[in-house]
């Protein structure tokens, strides 16, 4: 790493940053009840950012035995690169979240196959006609960042993902349910996930009509993280800096109901997005974004922090959005880590009893087609349930839900549950710990109404 920095300096770089990534990934997939795929991939490479003549150069390589070419390419791109207006990371003290689990590192392929296969058998034992799908993935990452300004840091991180779901076709009905967990250790009840798939299937085999119009909606944690993608953009320092976020210039302003408090926690133990530092060497943090309805921080990398005159929050990540997989070819940009929301005081059962009539929304299909940046969301209710007199009476089918996060979270919040659940984006990737949220007068439309 230091050799690359020295070579860059010899070629005229006044500042430089080296990012090194090594990843060893093993995946097991079952589809339609049978083992479909086993894969084992290994990646290793480096990314170099430099400042030469006041401009940024960037290059990557997977050939670590030819760093001269890496330096040459970075120097060449600097001639046409953007103007450098931020420095690279300096030496800093770092916290150490628990993200390296020996149990994941030692996990055998045979155990992974057995775990995924057991989930298939358990769901099939409930309903033989169900097409069951499972996936189990183990990833071991090694990340290092070194800068000419004096930062040197490295960490090893294990990632473990397990998902189980199924599709059931009965007449004209297609029911798809899915449970997924992603974190840095494997110490959880795999069988309980299969049990939850069975429980959701039982609830969803009966259809219940819903009327078009303003409706009380209960967002499950999984439905809530779908909706919160609007705020991922609204609180993103890059969108704020460009003036395209509805939250630009609104720090300190009460934008939401006072019961809404959100933290981006990059130091969460077992957090999918956790690390001691981000992908440019800034220490990760537990950043309060919304406190009692008031916007108190944005998510920033070093560039947006400089341009906004805002603290760097340690969210400069080289990841592909939504799937959150690290990519050498990406330059750091503000991204979420692990979101948590402050819970309420009543249990889910108490909230349902108080709702009377409404719709539980567990997941939304097509939400990415919405104008998320403006806070709007809409889509088909992929999995949802009708509530009558405080009880679930059947699955909602052929219905849509729509709203605006800034309006709903300001004037339509009824309650938040004391129950919390860890979920991922679009039902998958991430370690976001959220409550159930009850909202009044949310627009629901139905083809059957």
Secondary structure, 3 states (H helix, E strand, C coil): CHHHHHHHHHCCCCEEEEEEEEEEEEEEEEECCEEEEEEEEEEEEEEEEEEECCEEEEEEECCCCCHHHHHHHHHHHHCCCCECCCCCCECCCCCCCCCCCHHHHCCCHHHHHHHHHHHHHHHHHHCCCCEEEEEEEEEEEEEEEEECCECEEEEEEEEEEEEEEEEEEECCEEEEEEEEEEECCCCCCHHHHHHHHHHHHHHHCCECCCCCEEEEEEECHHHHHHHCHHHHHHCEHHHHHCCCCCCCCCCCCECCCCCCCEEEECCCCCCCCCCCECCCCCECCEEEEEECCEECCCECCHHHHHHHCCCCCCCEECEECCCCEECCCCCCEECCCCEEECCCCECHHHHHHHHCCEEEEEEEECHHHCCHHHCEEEEEEEEEEEEECCEEEEECCCEEEEEEHHHHHHHCEEEEEEEEEEECHHHCCCCEEEEEEEEEEEEEEECCC
